[in-house]
Amino acid sequence: MALSPLWLQRSGLPEFLNSQVNRTAWLVFKTVVELDCARNARPGTVEITPFELASMCGLDAQTTVRTLEGLRRKKYLALFLPEHPEETALVEVKVPLPSPRPVEEIREEFPFNRLEPGVRFRYAAEAGSPAEEEHREWAGGKRDLERVIDLYLNTVGFKINTFILDELRLICQRFEPSEVEKVFSRAEKNDIRSLGWIVKELYRTNRRRLKNRP
């Protein structure tokens, strides 16, 4: 169950998200969860274009983007959205994930009550628990995030909020610090004040580096 999103279906989230965001919210959120489970041993970043995600959900890209933005506003996802739906987005399920029903109550129900007490539900770390602290030790590290925030403030501008901080954290997790430094420097030299351009350029240079690797 630590690797499965099945408990989420009994958590009250399907009805809650559809009522609080829009009627496609649970479908989009559940698809992101399934992609994360398939790609990451622990909760992590999902790279996907909004166009591809929309196709997987049977929705149009505009509806999918609006739904992702709604899930971010409700703090169920951390998110970087590209300017165009066919470009790569970064999406991450928030941990600890709030749910209308407490995890302890869900665990008592069939079939969950057959689990060993020590088995954790994915995303369900409680505030202050070792599981949450483990999730906070993400790949980039606090020092790298502070450096990227400085680069953002010096290059893009002084507008910053929790959503932008999530975007910068996702950049730290996804790209090497040296690559991030170089692209921010190039943006500053060319007076480009767009985080979207910076992420697009990071993907472009990363693909070129991988292609040229022996």
Backbone as JSON, one array per atom type, in Angstrom:
{
  "sequence": "MALSPLWLQRSGLPEFLNSQVNRTAWLVFKTVVELDCARNARPGTVEITPFELASMCGLDAQTTVRTLEGLRRKKYLALFLPEHPEETALVEVKVPLPSPRPVEEIREEFPFNRLEPGVRFRYAAEAGSPAEEEHREWAGGKRDLERVIDLYLNTVGFKINTFILDELRLICQRFEPSEVEKVFSRAEKNDIRSLGWIVKELYRTNRRRLKNRP",
  "N": [[0.82, -1.2, 0.0], [2.13, 1.13, 0.44], [3.11, 1.79, -1.98], [0.99, 2.3, -3.57], [-1.81, 4.18, -4.79], [-4.3, 3.51, -3.84], [-5.57, 3.9, -1.31], [-6.29, 6.56, -1.39], [-8.67, 6.7, -2.75], [-10.58, 6.17, -0.86], [-10.38, 8.22, 0.83], [-11.94, 10.45, 0.82], [-11.12, 12.37, -0.9], [-11.8, 12.21, -3.75], [-14.51, 13.21, -4.03], [-14.21, 15.65, -2.69], [-12.2, 17.12, -4.12], [-13.41, 17.34, -6.65], [-15.57, 18.93, -6.01], [-14.44, 21.22, -4.87], [-12.52, 22.18, -6.65], [-12.89, 21.54, -9.6], [-15.01, 19.56, -11.8], [-13.29, 17.81, -13.05], [-11.14, 17.45, -11.46], [-10.4, 15.29, -9.68], [-9.89, 13.23, -11.51], [-7.67, 14.23, -12.98], [-5.83, 14.64, -10.89], [-5.56, 12.01, -9.83], [-4.44, 10.72, -12.03], [-1.93, 11.98, -12.18], [-0.9, 11.04, -9.75], [-0.76, 8.27, -10.31], [1.15, 8.28, -12.36], [3.34, 9.24, -10.93], [3.69, 7.14, -9.07], [4.43, 5.14, -10.85], [6.84, 6.08, -11.87], [8.54, 6.98, -9.85], [10.21, 5.78, -7.02], [9.9, 6.85, -4.49], [7.72, 9.54, -3.46], [7.88, 12.01, -5.95], [9.02, 14.21, -8.6], [7.04, 14.62, -11.49], [7.47, 14.6, -14.91], [5.87, 15.9, -17.62], [4.02, 16.77, -20.55], [1.35, 19.15, -20.61], [-0.39, 18.62, -22.71], [-0.04, 15.86, -23.21], [-0.83, 14.81, -20.74], [-3.48, 15.65, -20.74], [-4.47, 14.1, -22.86], [-4.25, 11.55, -21.72], [-6.18, 11.72, -19.79], [-8.46, 12.07, -21.23], [-9.29, 14.64, -21.83], [-9.4, 18.12, -22.94], [-6.54, 20.24, -23.57], [-6.66, 22.83, -22.48], [-8.62, 22.67, -20.45], [-7.33, 20.83, -18.78], [-5.03, 22.25, -17.99], [-6.24, 24.36, -16.56], [-7.35, 22.86, -14.49], [-5.06, 21.76, -13.25], [-3.93, 24.14, -12.31], [-5.91, 24.88, -10.48], [-5.68, 22.78, -8.62], [-3.16, 23.34, -7.68], [-3.63, 25.84, -6.43], [-5.2, 24.98, -4.31], [-3.29, 23.69, -2.93], [-2.59, 21.01, -3.34], [-0.91, 20.15, -5.27], [2.46, 20.76, -6.29], [3.82, 22.81, -8.83], [5.08, 23.51, -12.07], [4.21, 25.21, -14.86], [4.5, 25.21, -18.38], [4.73, 27.69, -21.07], [3.47, 26.82, -23.35], [1.21, 24.16, -24.12], [2.38, 21.86, -25.22], [4.89, 21.72, -24.3], [7.2, 20.7, -21.7], [5.94, 20.13, -18.46], [6.42, 20.43, -14.88], [5.39, 18.48, -12.24], [4.23, 17.78, -8.95], [3.07, 15.84, -6.28], [1.84, 17.08, -3.24], [3.37, 16.61, -0.05], [3.13, 16.37, 3.44], [0.02, 14.96, 2.38], [-3.05, 16.52, 2.57], [-6.19, 15.16, 3.64], [-9.75, 14.66, 3.53], [-10.71, 12.65, 5.26], [-9.25, 11.13, 8.15], [-6.12, 9.34, 8.13], [-5.84, 7.25, 9.94], [-8.43, 6.38, 10.35], [-9.12, 5.45, 7.81], [-7.34, 3.35, 7.57], [-8.44, 1.42, 9.23], [-10.42, 0.26, 7.79], [-11.64, -2.35, 5.63], [-9.83, -3.17, 2.66], [-7.7, -2.41, 4.17], [-7.19, -2.88, 6.86], [-5.81, -5.2, 7.1], [-3.18, -4.78, 6.93], [0.23, -4.52, 8.08], [0.95, -2.6, 11.01], [3.12, -0.87, 10.7], [3.29, -0.21, 8.03], [3.36, 2.34, 5.68], [1.14, 4.69, 4.18], [1.46, 5.95, 0.94], [2.28, 9.36, 0.46], [1.0, 10.11, 2.82], [2.3, 11.15, 5.06], [2.53, 12.3, 8.38], [2.51, 15.55, 9.88], [5.64, 16.57, 11.03], [6.54, 13.99, 11.36], [8.93, 11.21, 10.99], [8.71, 10.33, 8.35], [7.82, 12.56, 6.94], [9.97, 14.3, 7.35], [11.9, 12.89, 6.0], [10.97, 13.15, 3.39], [11.43, 15.85, 3.04], [14.12, 15.99, 2.63], [15.05, 16.51, -0.07], [16.46, 16.16, -3.42], [17.84, 18.52, -4.28], [18.52, 20.14, -2.01], [18.73, 22.46, 0.76], [20.59, 24.59, 0.59], [21.11, 24.77, -2.17], [18.58, 25.5, -3.07], [18.3, 28.03, -1.88], [20.26, 29.39, -3.3], [19.21, 29.3, -5.92], [16.92, 30.81, -5.54], [18.07, 33.32, -5.05], [19.25, 33.73, -7.59], [16.93, 33.86, -9.13], [15.67, 36.19, -8.06], [17.56, 38.12, -8.73], [17.58, 37.97, -11.47], [15.01, 37.54, -12.72], [13.0, 38.95, -11.22], [11.44, 40.66, -8.39], [9.05, 39.64, -7.57], [7.63, 37.19, -5.68], [6.22, 34.22, -4.39], [4.45, 31.56, -2.65], [3.84, 29.73, -4.69], [5.72, 30.29, -6.69], [8.02, 29.68, -5.26], [7.68, 26.91, -5.01], [7.97, 26.25, -7.73], [10.67, 26.94, -8.15], [11.87, 25.15, -6.4], [11.24, 22.74, -7.67], [12.78, 23.04, -9.97], [15.33, 22.91, -8.82], [15.32, 20.23, -8.0], [15.24, 18.89, -10.4], [17.32, 19.69, -12.18], [20.92, 19.95, -12.65], [22.97, 21.87, -10.41], [25.05, 23.41, -11.63], [24.18, 23.63, -14.29], [21.85, 25.11, -13.92], [22.89, 27.52, -12.92], [24.34, 28.44, -15.18], [22.33, 28.85, -17.12], [20.65, 30.77, -15.93], [22.53, 32.82, -15.81], [22.93, 33.27, -18.54], [20.38, 34.19, -19.24], [20.31, 36.57, -17.75], [22.36, 38.02, -18.97], [21.26, 38.45, -21.47], [19.1, 39.96, -20.84], [16.66, 38.68, -20.26], [13.71, 38.17, -18.7], [12.15, 35.93, -17.75], [10.86, 33.16, -16.24], [9.76, 30.95, -17.44], [11.12, 30.86, -19.91], [13.67, 30.27, -18.97], [13.37, 27.68, -17.85], [12.64, 26.28, -20.16], [15.0, 26.56, -21.61], [16.75, 25.19, -19.95], [15.82, 22.55, -20.27], [16.4, 22.27, -22.98], [19.25, 22.53, -23.13], [19.94, 20.43, -21.46], [18.97, 18.19, -22.85], [20.64, 18.33, -25.09], [23.15, 17.92, -23.9], [22.86, 15.27, -22.95], [22.54, 13.97, -25.37], [25.04, 14.28, -26.52], [26.61, 12.82, -24.9], [29.09, 10.32, -24.5]],
  "CA": [[0.0, 0.0, 0.0], [3.01, 2.3, 0.41], [3.4, 2.09, -3.38], [-0.28, 2.35, -4.3], [-2.7, 5.27, -4.42], [-5.65, 3.0, -3.62], [-6.18, 4.48, -0.11], [-6.82, 7.89, -1.71], [-10.05, 6.59, -3.23], [-11.45, 6.11, 0.31], [-9.98, 9.3, 1.72], [-12.83, 11.59, 0.65], [-10.56, 13.31, -1.88], [-12.51, 12.29, -5.04], [-15.65, 14.14, -3.96], [-13.74, 16.95, -2.24], [-11.52, 17.84, -5.2], [-14.37, 17.67, -7.7], [-16.46, 20.01, -5.57], [-13.69, 22.42, -4.51], [-11.73, 22.66, -7.8], [-13.86, 21.39, -10.7], [-15.45, 18.17, -11.93], [-12.22, 16.98, -13.61], [-9.98, 17.55, -10.57], [-9.96, 13.99, -9.2], [-9.33, 12.49, -12.65], [-6.33, 14.75, -13.27], [-4.97, 14.37, -9.73], [-5.31, 10.57, -9.76], [-3.52, 10.38, -13.13], [-0.61, 12.43, -11.74], [-0.48, 10.09, -8.72], [-0.4, 7.01, -10.96], [2.42, 8.52, -13.05], [4.37, 9.33, -9.9], [3.92, 5.78, -8.57], [5.1, 4.36, -11.89], [8.16, 6.61, -12.23], [9.36, 7.33, -8.69], [10.09, 4.87, -5.88], [9.34, 7.7, -3.45], [7.06, 10.68, -4.11], [8.84, 12.88, -6.63], [8.56, 15.08, -9.67], [6.57, 14.02, -12.74], [7.68, 15.45, -16.08], [4.89, 15.54, -18.64], [3.41, 17.94, -21.17], [-0.09, 19.23, -20.37], [-1.08, 17.99, -23.83], [-0.02, 14.41, -22.99], [-1.67, 14.54, -19.58], [-4.86, 15.82, -21.19], [-4.81, 12.93, -23.65], [-4.41, 10.41, -20.81], [-7.4, 11.94, -19.02], [-9.59, 12.24, -22.14], [-9.71, 16.03, -21.73], [-8.63, 19.04, -23.77], [-5.38, 20.78, -22.86], [-7.04, 24.01, -21.72], [-9.28, 22.2, -19.23], [-6.32, 20.19, -17.94], [-4.2, 23.3, -17.4], [-7.05, 25.03, -15.54], [-7.48, 21.94, -13.36], [-3.76, 21.74, -12.57], [-3.8, 25.41, -11.59], [-6.81, 24.8, -9.34], [-5.09, 21.88, -7.64], [-2.05, 24.08, -7.06], [-4.19, 26.84, -5.52], [-5.66, 24.27, -3.11], [-2.08, 23.15, -2.31], [-2.49, 19.56, -3.5], [0.19, 19.92, -6.2], [3.47, 21.76, -6.65], [3.61, 22.81, -10.27], [5.6, 24.49, -13.03], [3.52, 25.06, -16.15], [5.16, 25.91, -19.49], [3.89, 28.64, -21.78], [2.73, 26.09, -24.38], [0.83, 22.85, -23.58], [3.17, 20.76, -25.74], [6.19, 21.76, -23.64], [7.21, 19.88, -20.48], [5.59, 20.68, -17.15], [6.9, 19.71, -13.7], [4.25, 18.32, -11.34], [4.58, 16.98, -7.78], [2.03, 15.74, -5.25], [2.3, 17.64, -1.97], [3.5, 15.71, 1.09], [2.01, 15.43, 3.65], [-1.16, 15.28, 1.6], [-4.26, 16.61, 3.41], [-7.34, 14.41, 3.15], [-10.93, 14.9, 4.36], [-10.8, 11.62, 6.31], [-7.93, 10.83, 8.71], [-5.5, 8.1, 7.67], [-6.1, 6.21, 10.92], [-9.79, 5.88, 10.1], [-9.09, 4.69, 6.56], [-6.57, 2.13, 7.82], [-9.28, 0.46, 9.93], [-11.4, -0.31, 6.88], [-11.25, -3.41, 4.71], [-8.88, -4.22, 3.02], [-6.51, -1.82, 4.75], [-6.93, -3.35, 8.22], [-4.98, -6.41, 7.06], [-1.79, -4.36, 6.79], [1.03, -4.35, 9.28], [0.84, -1.22, 11.48], [4.24, -0.04, 10.27], [3.23, 0.1, 6.6], [2.91, 3.71, 5.48], [0.45, 5.05, 2.95], [2.2, 6.95, 0.16], [1.85, 10.76, 0.59], [0.22, 10.37, 4.03], [3.15, 11.45, 6.21], [1.96, 13.27, 9.31], [3.4, 16.68, 10.15], [6.64, 16.33, 12.06], [6.92, 12.57, 11.44], [10.15, 10.89, 10.25], [8.41, 10.21, 6.92], [7.79, 13.89, 6.35], [11.33, 14.83, 7.34], [12.59, 12.18, 4.93], [10.56, 13.75, 2.13], [12.0, 17.18, 2.93], [15.51, 15.88, 2.2], [15.0, 16.3, -1.52], [17.76, 16.07, -4.08], [18.55, 19.78, -4.42], [19.05, 20.62, -0.76], [18.35, 23.82, 1.16], [21.56, 25.57, 0.1], [20.89, 24.95, -3.6], [17.34, 26.26, -3.25], [18.58, 29.43, -1.55], [21.04, 29.96, -4.41], [18.31, 29.5, -7.05], [16.06, 31.95, -5.19], [18.88, 34.52, -5.31], [19.36, 33.88, -9.04], [15.61, 34.3, -9.6], [15.45, 37.58, -7.65], [18.49, 38.99, -9.45], [17.41, 37.86, -12.92], [13.62, 37.62, -13.18], [12.32, 40.04, -10.55], [11.25, 40.52, -6.95], [7.76, 39.02, -7.27], [7.82, 35.81, -5.26], [5.17, 33.71, -3.51], [4.62, 30.12, -2.39], [3.79, 28.99, -5.95], [7.03, 30.46, -7.35], [8.98, 28.9, -4.48], [7.51, 25.52, -5.44], [8.56, 26.13, -9.06], [12.12, 26.98, -8.01], [12.26, 23.89, -5.78], [11.17, 21.7, -8.7], [13.95, 23.24, -10.82], [16.46, 22.36, -8.06], [15.24, 18.78, -8.0], [15.32, 18.32, -11.74], [18.52, 20.05, -12.94], [22.18, 20.11, -11.94], [23.21, 23.27, -10.03], [25.9, 24.11, -12.61], [23.34, 23.95, -15.44], [20.95, 26.18, -13.52], [23.71, 28.74, -12.85], [24.69, 28.88, -16.53], [21.15, 29.33, -17.84], [20.28, 32.05, -15.32], [23.53, 33.8, -16.25], [22.63, 33.6, -19.94], [19.16, 35.0, -19.24], [20.64, 37.91, -17.26], [23.18, 38.68, -19.98], [20.39, 38.82, -22.59], [17.98, 40.71, -20.27], [15.44, 37.86, -20.37], [13.12, 38.09, -17.35], [11.07, 34.95, -17.87], [11.18, 31.85, -15.67], [9.39, 29.97, -18.46], [12.23, 30.76, -20.87], [14.79, 29.63, -18.28], [13.1, 26.24, -17.77], [12.71, 25.74, -21.52], [16.41, 26.5, -21.98], [17.33, 24.1, -19.16], [15.47, 21.3, -20.96], [17.11, 22.22, -24.27], [20.67, 22.25, -22.9], [20.06, 19.1, -20.87], [18.82, 17.21, -23.94], [21.85, 18.39, -25.92], [24.22, 17.28, -23.15], [22.64, 13.82, -22.95], [22.74, 13.48, -26.73], [26.47, 14.28, -26.82], [27.33, 11.97, -23.95], [29.63, 9.13, -25.18]],
  "C": [[0.86, 1.26, 0.0], [3.31, 2.71, -1.02], [2.13, 2.29, -4.2], [-1.12, 3.54, -3.86], [-4.1, 4.82, -4.03], [-6.33, 3.64, -2.4], [-6.81, 5.83, -0.39], [-8.28, 7.83, -2.15], [-11.05, 6.53, -2.08], [-11.21, 7.28, 1.27], [-10.95, 10.48, 1.72], [-12.34, 12.58, -0.38], [-11.32, 13.34, -3.21], [-13.64, 13.31, -5.02], [-15.17, 15.55, -3.62], [-13.11, 17.75, -3.38], [-12.49, 18.24, -6.3], [-15.3, 18.81, -7.3], [-15.71, 21.32, -5.33], [-12.88, 23.0, -5.67], [-12.62, 22.69, -9.04], [-14.11, 19.9, -10.9], [-14.4, 17.25, -12.54], [-11.04, 16.85, -12.65], [-9.48, 16.18, -10.11], [-9.33, 13.19, -10.32], [-7.9, 12.94, -12.93], [-5.37, 14.42, -12.12], [-4.6, 12.89, -9.66], [-4.34, 10.13, -10.86], [-2.1, 10.81, -12.79], [-0.06, 11.47, -10.69], [-0.01, 8.78, -9.35], [0.93, 7.14, -11.71], [3.57, 8.58, -12.05], [4.71, 7.96, -9.35], [4.72, 4.94, -9.57], [6.55, 4.79, -12.1], [9.09, 6.8, -11.05], [9.14, 6.35, -7.55], [9.52, 5.6, -4.68], [8.65, 8.87, -4.15], [8.07, 11.66, -4.69], [8.19, 13.66, -7.74], [8.15, 14.25, -10.89], [6.78, 15.02, -13.86], [6.72, 14.99, -17.18], [4.36, 16.82, -19.28], [1.93, 17.98, -20.8], [-0.9, 18.56, -21.48], [-1.15, 16.47, -23.64], [-0.9, 14.02, -21.81], [-3.14, 14.65, -19.94], [-5.34, 14.61, -21.98], [-5.06, 11.71, -22.77], [-5.71, 10.5, -20.03], [-8.64, 12.04, -19.91], [-10.16, 13.64, -22.1], [-8.97, 16.88, -22.75], [-7.56, 19.71, -22.92], [-5.76, 21.98, -21.99], [-7.72, 23.63, -20.4], [-8.28, 21.59, -18.27], [-5.45, 21.22, -17.25], [-4.97, 24.04, -16.3], [-7.19, 24.16, -14.29], [-6.19, 21.86, -12.57], [-3.57, 23.01, -11.74], [-4.7, 25.43, -10.35], [-6.27, 23.91, -8.25], [-3.89, 22.52, -6.95], [-2.58, 25.11, -6.06], [-4.67, 26.21, -4.22], [-4.52, 23.56, -2.38], [-2.06, 21.62, -2.27], [-1.36, 19.18, -4.45], [1.18, 21.08, -6.13], [3.6, 21.67, -8.17], [4.45, 23.89, -10.96], [4.93, 24.22, -14.37], [4.27, 25.83, -17.23], [4.18, 26.87, -20.17], [3.01, 27.95, -22.81], [2.42, 24.68, -23.88], [1.62, 21.67, -24.13], [4.61, 20.78, -25.21], [6.07, 21.08, -22.27], [6.84, 20.69, -19.25], [6.24, 19.84, -16.07], [5.76, 19.67, -12.7], [4.66, 17.42, -10.17], [3.42, 17.0, -6.8], [2.6, 16.23, -3.93], [2.33, 16.57, -0.88], [3.82, 16.55, 2.32], [0.75, 15.91, 2.96], [-2.38, 15.37, 2.51], [-5.41, 15.83, 2.8], [-8.53, 14.65, 4.07], [-11.08, 13.9, 5.5], [-9.41, 11.32, 6.84], [-7.43, 9.45, 8.27], [-5.82, 6.96, 8.63], [-7.47, 5.56, 10.7], [-9.83, 5.01, 8.85], [-8.39, 3.34, 6.77], [-7.42, 1.04, 8.47], [-10.27, -0.25, 9.0], [-10.82, -1.46, 6.07], [-10.93, -2.76, 3.35], [-7.66, -3.69, 3.79], [-6.18, -2.38, 6.12], [-6.15, -4.66, 8.25], [-3.49, -6.07, 6.98], [-1.08, -4.35, 8.14], [0.96, -2.88, 9.7], [1.94, -0.3, 10.97], [4.2, 0.36, 8.81], [2.64, 1.51, 6.42], [2.14, 3.83, 4.18], [1.26, 6.14, 2.24], [1.51, 8.3, 0.24], [1.25, 11.1, 1.94], [1.08, 10.66, 5.25], [2.49, 12.51, 7.08], [2.99, 14.36, 9.6], [4.36, 16.34, 11.28], [7.11, 14.9, 12.15], [8.23, 12.34, 10.69], [9.9, 10.81, 8.75], [8.39, 11.57, 6.25], [9.19, 14.48, 6.28], [12.15, 14.19, 6.24], [12.26, 12.8, 3.59], [11.2, 15.13, 1.94], [13.44, 17.14, 2.44], [15.56, 15.58, 0.71], [16.37, 16.53, -2.14], [18.53, 17.39, -4.08], [19.19, 20.27, -3.13], [18.73, 22.08, -0.52], [19.29, 24.87, 0.57], [21.37, 25.84, -1.4], [19.63, 25.76, -3.86], [17.56, 27.73, -2.95], [19.34, 30.11, -2.68], [20.13, 30.23, -5.61], [17.34, 30.65, -6.78], [16.8, 33.26, -5.44], [19.0, 34.79, -6.81], [18.05, 34.4, -9.62], [15.39, 35.78, -9.29], [16.33, 38.54, -8.44], [18.23, 39.03, -10.95], [15.99, 38.16, -13.37], [12.88, 38.79, -12.54], [12.06, 39.71, -9.09], [9.89, 39.94, -6.58], [7.99, 37.55, -6.91], [6.7, 35.45, -4.28], [5.37, 32.21, -3.35], [4.62, 29.3, -3.68], [5.14, 29.08, -6.67], [8.1, 29.7, -6.59], [8.89, 27.42, -4.83], [8.16, 25.29, -6.81], [10.09, 26.08, -8.97], [12.63, 25.69, -7.36], [12.25, 22.75, -6.79], [12.36, 21.81, -9.66], [15.19, 22.66, -10.13], [16.49, 20.85, -8.11], [15.56, 18.18, -9.36], [16.67, 18.55, -12.42], [19.74, 20.22, -12.06], [22.42, 21.58, -11.61], [24.04, 24.05, -11.05], [25.1, 24.5, -13.85], [22.42, 25.12, -15.13], [21.69, 27.51, -13.49], [23.96, 29.3, -14.25], [23.48, 29.48, -17.26], [20.65, 30.65, -17.24], [21.24, 33.15, -15.74], [23.27, 34.24, -17.69], [21.39, 34.48, -20.05], [19.47, 36.42, -18.79], [21.43, 38.69, -18.31], [22.33, 39.18, -21.14], [19.14, 39.57, -22.14], [16.65, 39.99, -20.48], [14.89, 37.64, -18.97], [11.91, 37.15, -17.36], [11.52, 33.61, -17.3], [10.82, 30.74, -16.66], [10.49, 29.76, -19.47], [13.39, 30.0, -20.24], [14.58, 28.12, -18.21], [13.19, 25.6, -19.14], [14.17, 25.58, -21.95], [17.13, 25.41, -21.19], [17.05, 22.75, -19.81], [16.27, 21.16, -22.25], [18.58, 21.86, -24.06], [20.88, 20.87, -22.29], [19.93, 18.01, -21.93], [20.07, 17.17, -24.81], [23.02, 17.7, -25.22], [24.09, 15.76, -23.14], [22.9, 13.22, -24.32], [24.22, 13.35, -27.06], [27.28, 13.41, -25.89], [27.83, 10.71, -24.67], [29.01, 7.84, -24.67]]
}
